[in-house]
Amino acid sequence: MERLLPSDPAHLGGNRLLGRLGAGGMGVVYLARTRAGAPAAVKVIQPEYAERPEFRARFRREAASARRVASPWVVPVLDADTEADAPWLATAFVPGPSLAEAVEACGPLPGHGVRVLGKVLARAVAAVHDAGLVHRDLKPGNVLLALDGPRLIDFGIARPTAAEETELTSDSMVVGTPGFLSPEQARAQRVGPASDVFSLGCVLAYAATGRPPFGTGAADALLYRTVHDEPDLGGVADEGLRALLVRCLAKEAEGRPTAAGLDAELVADAPEGDIDWLPDAVVRMVAERSAEMLRLPGVEPTEVSGTRAGDAGDVDTTAAPAAPARPGRRRVLALAGGGALLAAGGGAALWAVLRDDGEAPAKARGPRRTLGLHADLTGPQKEAGAAQERAARLAVEQFNARENAPFTLELTVADDGGDPARALAVARRLVGDRDVLAVLGPTGYASAQASLDAYDGAGMPLLTVSEGSYSAAQAALVNGEPKAYFHATALSLRPAFTTVYVLLGQGAANIGLLSDRAGGIRAFEHSTIAHNAATGAELGLYLRVVPAAADAGALGPVVADIVDHGVDGFFYTGTPERAAAVARELAKRGFDGPRFLDEPAAGGAFTAAAADAAEGWQALTPYVGADADAVRDFAAAYRKRFDGAPGPWAAEAYDVTRLIADRLAALARKSRRRPTREALAASLTAARFKGLTATYSFDESREIEQGKIHHYRVEDGRFGYVGPVALPGS
């Protein structure tokens, strides 16, 4: 939402305008509150266009059309004045992302989610048709996702179906959105309800695959494909759903089901006021938008000034309005948590409404300072990402609970699913949010490589705890060292280097090193540094490299070859699943020398896949164990708050969140003005902060100076914490 301009009205009808949601050549859409306090979207046509009869007639028709539709899944009209000098229309505001935004950010929906979405939208479209209308512009951007289910919006080009109704467009004009309109729309022919069913099929295909069924490109190419080509439904794994989409996308209108028929054929439970059918990442997006809405001012008039909330001397005491409790609130809370601005401040009201554990959230006070968390919460590193999110949220809550807190700390969480393209989108989104002063993350190498340039180009302080590769910054940045990228734990090269010396200390003199390229750049880094360390220590070393494309069955002969070379210690770098295959092969051959795997391969996935063969395996990591004395109180608070033990990287994320809060507090003591990102980066560079896991100070490369290494050993099927390990030469 953008600020109101001086030329914008303060009120329209009984609606108090709060900000701009968007603007185009023909008009502006405002966010507003009605007299009753409900949020509304107010669409206003510019006076110069309202003078044209066709525009005013279209606007009258939009208001009349929307009022004729009775469905819980269609956004209702609240008020309108179609005869004003600048005609306006107020509809209920849906504080959620569009389907287009959700799919772009989080990827395709699972089959069950597509079925539920299809059933709900079919009911919405059936209601449109029952009102004697054709929507004519069904597309992902016109489907909004709210806490209690999806909504169909925008009747700007809806038309009556009655043959005697006069069209306001010529017979040769194509109306709709290329890529989602029907063949009859593409031919500029008269359309009926079957046209909407075709468009709904396109929307559902997009939801299921992440791409429009007739591709992308120039409008004329899309229109041609719509009329002549078969839809691309590759990636729709649900055969029944695919068959139904094929029928919806029939070229001839007579071959398509009706909207009511589609509702009946889609076997799925329609949501009863919840969004439990959506993936976690999408639920989190919806919760974030809902929390942001609750930060908006109430219905009392306020003066619009040039000072932004949270700037110099500003204390925001606006109480967020209460919202009705909704089914599925436990899941929304669990997923949204800190990420939806729920830790404190703007999301406090939503937190209070949705939670039912009896705890009162900390009351927001003072100016706000926002920290971003960029994490993999749904992809291959979701265990580490979730642990960091929870730990950061705990640190934020504890900070805000302090009586003398100089500001309210907020947390905005963004999930990239471990996908580089999404990671870049997340980075751009966080960089574009001027409230975000620093970002914790990303979780892994691929995300860091994809997003570092965006963060560094904007001067955003970026502090990572779990992305410990040496290569990420060098691979991502072509203009030298990153200016504000802080490694807040020891680079993963250090545990790999130290592993060689621990093997030596455990009696190994001839080490077998298996470098599995399936582990990507980090496995390559770890095997390279281990090779160099063994050479420097004058140890015997036998190295084998396995290509990433080799299947797990190829590991057996390689392991046998290494053992046959008389090795008395073993170090594997790669992935948890393939490490398990190696462990089984070594157990089969009775190898009982010390066995280590690198940090990315260590964890629950390894012990689960290796079963009994995992016993005795060891790992050195940059993250501390949950039962270490130094983090005992943190671990107890974490267990109480989240009903489970802290996972990998949790304590480190907790410390780094506290480090950022400490630096912000130091800047607040110097000035009441909101600090810049550059000032925070400089403060972090000069920091010396004693955390639970380390004393945080950074060298000229912005790497932690005293990062610790921690030793784990598998006992009784799980990695148990042995203790810290001294670095060679320390």
LINGI-V571437 format. One record per pair of residues at least 12 apart in sequence whose ideal C-beta (glycine too) atoms are under 6 Angstrom apart, sorted by the first residue. I is the first residue (numbers start at 0). J is the second residue. D is the distance in whole Angstrom. If there is no record, write none. Layout:
i	j	d
I	J	D
I	J	D
This chain:
i	j	d
0	18	4
0	30	6
1	18	6
1	19	4
3	18	6
11	41	6
11	87	5
12	78	6
13	34	4
14	31	4
14	33	6
14	39	6
14	41	6
14	89	6
15	31	6
15	32	5
16	29	5
16	31	5
17	30	5
17	31	6
17	295	6
18	30	5
25	48	5
26	43	5
26	44	4
26	45	5
27	43	5
28	40	6
28	42	5
29	41	5
32	298	5
36	298	5
36	320	6
38	92	4
39	77	6
39	89	5
39	92	5
40	90	5
40	92	5
41	87	6
41	89	5
42	88	5
43	85	5
43	87	4
44	58	6
44	86	5
46	84	5
46	85	5
49	86	5
53	167	6
56	167	6
58	81	6
58	86	5
59	81	5
61	154	5
61	155	5
62	79	4
62	81	5
62	88	5
64	132	5
64	154	4
64	157	4
65	154	5
67	130	4
68	126	5
68	127	5
68	130	5
70	123	5
70	126	3
72	119	5
72	122	6
72	123	4
73	123	5
73	151	5
74	90	5
74	91	5
74	150	5
74	152	5
75	91	5
76	90	5
77	89	5
93	143	4
93	145	5
93	150	5
94	288	5
94	289	5
94	292	4
95	143	5
95	144	4
95	145	4
95	285	5
95	288	5
96	144	6
96	284	5
97	140	5
97	143	6
98	139	4
98	142	4
99	139	4
99	140	5
101	144	6
101	281	5
101	284	6
102	209	6
105	280	4
105	281	5
106	209	6
107	207	6
107	208	6
107	209	4
108	206	5
110	237	4
110	240	6
112	276	5
112	277	6
113	203	6
113	206	5
113	207	5
114	265	5
114	267	4
115	267	5
115	276	4
116	206	6
117	203	5
117	265	5
118	262	6
118	265	4
118	267	5
118	269	5
119	149	5
119	269	6
120	199	6
121	258	5
121	261	4
121	262	4
122	262	5
123	151	4
124	195	5
124	199	6
124	258	4
125	258	4
125	259	5
128	192	4
128	258	6
131	159	6
131	160	6
132	157	5
133	158	5
133	160	6
133	190	6
133	192	6
133	195	6
134	157	5
134	195	5
135	156	5
135	175	6
136	156	5
136	175	5
137	195	6
137	198	4
137	199	5
137	202	6
138	176	5
138	179	4
139	202	6
139	205	6
141	153	5
144	285	5
146	285	6
146	289	5
146	325	5
147	272	4
147	325	5
148	270	4
156	174	5
160	191	6
171	187	5
173	187	5
177	218	4
177	221	4
177	222	6
178	211	4
178	213	6
178	221	5
179	198	5
179	201	4
181	194	4
181	197	4
182	225	6
182	226	5
182	250	5
185	222	4
185	225	5
185	226	5
193	252	4
193	255	5
196	247	6
196	255	5
196	258	6
200	244	5
200	247	3
200	248	5
204	232	6
204	244	6
207	235	5
208	234	4
212	230	4
212	231	5
213	225	5
230	248	5
232	244	6
243	264	6
272	325	6
272	326	5
273	326	4
273	327	3
275	327	5
275	330	6
279	334	5
279	377	6
280	377	5
280	414	5
282	334	5
283	334	5
283	335	6
283	338	5
286	331	5
286	335	3
286	339	4
287	339	4
289	349	6
290	339	4
290	340	4
290	341	6
290	345	6
290	346	4
290	349	5
293	319	4
293	348	5
293	349	5
294	345	3
296	317	5
297	320	6
309	366	4
309	367	4
309	673	6
310	673	5
311	671	5
311	672	4
312	671	5
313	366	6
314	365	6
319	348	3
322	352	5
324	352	6
328	353	4
331	353	6
332	353	5
332	354	5
336	392	5
337	392	3
337	395	6
337	410	4
337	412	6
338	412	2
340	409	5
342	392	5
342	395	4
342	396	6
342	410	5
343	361	5
343	363	6
343	399	4
343	407	5
344	363	4
344	367	5
344	407	4
344	409	5
347	360	5
347	363	5
361	399	4
361	400	5
363	407	5
365	406	5
365	407	6
366	406	5
367	407	5
367	409	6
368	406	5
368	408	6
368	663	5
369	409	5
369	411	6
369	434	4
369	435	5
370	410	5
370	437	6
370	659	6
371	411	5
371	429	4
371	435	4
371	438	4
372	388	6
372	391	5
372	412	5
372	439	5
372	440	6
373	413	6
373	425	5
373	438	5
373	440	3
373	441	5
374	387	6
374	388	6
374	440	5
374	442	5
375	415	6
375	417	4
375	442	4
376	414	4
377	414	6
377	416	5
378	416	4
378	417	3
379	417	5
380	417	6
380	442	5
380	443	5
382	646	6
383	442	6
383	465	5
383	647	5
383	648	5
384	442	5
386	646	3
386	647	6
386	648	6
386	649	4
387	648	5
387	652	4
388	412	6
389	641	5
390	649	4
390	652	4
390	653	4
391	410	6
391	439	6
391	652	5
391	656	4
393	640	6
394	653	5
394	656	4
394	657	5
395	408	5
395	410	5
398	660	5
405	664	6
405	667	4
408	660	6
413	425	4
415	446	5
419	445	5
419	449	4
422	441	6
422	446	4
422	449	4
422	450	5
423	449	5
423	450	5
426	450	4
426	453	4
426	454	5
427	453	6
430	453	6
430	457	4
430	459	6
436	676	6
436	679	5
437	460	4
437	659	5
437	679	6
438	459	6
438	461	5
439	462	5
439	655	6
441	466	6
442	465	5
443	466	6
444	466	6
444	468	5
444	471	5
444	520	6
444	521	6
447	466	5
447	471	4
448	471	5
448	474	5
448	475	5
451	475	4
451	476	6
452	475	5
452	476	6
455	481	5
455	482	6
458	483	6
458	676	5
458	677	5
459	676	6
460	483	5
460	679	5
460	680	4
460	683	6
461	484	5
462	485	4
462	487	5
462	655	5
464	487	5
464	488	5
464	648	5
464	651	4
464	652	5
464	655	6
465	648	5
467	490	5
467	491	4
467	621	6
468	521	5
469	490	6
469	492	6
469	524	6
470	520	5
472	484	6
483	680	4
485	697	6
485	701	5
486	702	5
487	655	5
487	703	6
488	621	4
488	651	5
488	706	5
489	621	4
489	706	3
491	598	6
492	528	5
494	598	6
494	619	4
494	620	6
494	708	5
495	525	4
495	528	5
495	529	5
495	597	6
496	528	5
496	532	5
497	619	6
497	708	5
497	724	6
497	726	6
498	570	6
498	595	5
498	619	5
499	529	5
499	532	4
499	533	5
500	727	5
502	568	4
502	593	6
505	593	4
507	567	5
507	568	3
507	593	6
508	539	6
509	539	4
509	566	5
509	567	5
510	533	6
510	538	6
510	540	5
510	568	5
511	541	5
511	561	4
511	566	3
511	569	5
512	526	6
512	529	6
512	540	6
512	542	5
512	570	5
513	543	5
513	571	5
514	526	3
514	544	5
514	572	5
515	545	5
515	573	3
515	577	5
516	546	6
516	547	4
517	547	4
517	573	5
517	574	5
517	577	6
518	572	6
518	573	4
518	574	5
521	599	6
522	572	4
522	573	5
525	572	4
525	597	5
526	572	5
529	570	6
541	561	6
541	564	5
541	566	6
543	557	5
543	561	6
545	557	6
551	577	6
551	580	5
554	580	5
554	581	6
555	584	5
558	581	6
558	584	4
562	588	5
562	590	6
567	592	5
568	592	5
568	593	5
569	594	5
570	595	5
571	596	5
572	597	4
573	600	6
574	600	6
575	600	5
575	602	6
575	604	4
575	605	4
576	608	6
578	596	5
578	600	4
578	605	5
579	605	6
579	608	3
579	609	4
582	609	4
582	612	4
582	613	6
583	612	5
586	612	4
594	616	5
595	617	5
596	618	5
598	620	4
601	618	4
606	713	6
606	716	6
606	717	6
613	713	5
614	713	6
616	713	5
617	712	5
618	711	5
619	708	5
619	710	6
620	709	5
622	647	5
622	648	5
622	651	6
623	650	5
623	692	5
623	709	5
624	720	3
625	644	5
625	645	5
626	720	5
627	720	6
629	691	5
630	650	5
630	691	5
633	650	6
633	653	6
633	691	6
650	691	6
650	692	5
651	692	6
654	690	4
654	691	6
654	692	5
658	688	5
658	695	5
661	688	5
662	682	4
662	683	6
662	686	6
666	682	6
693	705	6
693	707	6
707	723	5
708	724	5
709	723	6
710	722	6
710	724	5
